[in-house]
């Protein structure tokens, strides 16, 4: 089945050690999103790609970067993780261009910073 | 910022209809209302979306008021597996409308009781 896949499901990293989370999709959607969800909070949009165009949310810290080498893959890089970056990171995709479509989410990567 | 407000929690008896309200008084004319739910530690799951008309699918019904300032998600026969956080979301345009993004509100925790 077409889907959004996030790897790994659980990631433990050391304080200050760079970490990369990955997302892949088989839906051929042109837009990919990264959300951060802290415990008992709603998902918060960090940034998204419309094709190769990157759109950062105004309050996303510089510590968070993203890469999208092709349509299928998108990466979230945290350059120097702090304890406050421990969260579930969700990837989502959508197909844009006129009508309203559903957004498909992955199962998320739960990041622990030690 | 989120454009929706929802009650933080609701209870519903198993087998009864669950009616989840949402206010979106600042919604613009071309902005869609989406509903997602999130079961603990999983990615959000799409339920339904609409613009002006009421919508129904195999999961739920969406009732949007004529002035579009509020909506209600109806789960016709709630089961224990419907216990989740339900998010009412207004899809916000970016890039002058070329693409869109989902900005989550705080959601409603629906607890279905046996």
Interface residues (C-beta under 8 A of the other chain):
Chain A: X4 X31 X33 X35 X42 X43 X44 X45 X48 X50 X53 X55 X88 X90 X92 X94 X96 X100 X102 X103 X104 X105 X106 X107 X108 X110
Chain B: X2 X32 X34 X36 X41 X42 X43 X44 X45 X46 X49 X51 X87 X91 X94 X95 X98 X99 X100 X101 X102 X103 X104 X105 X106 X107
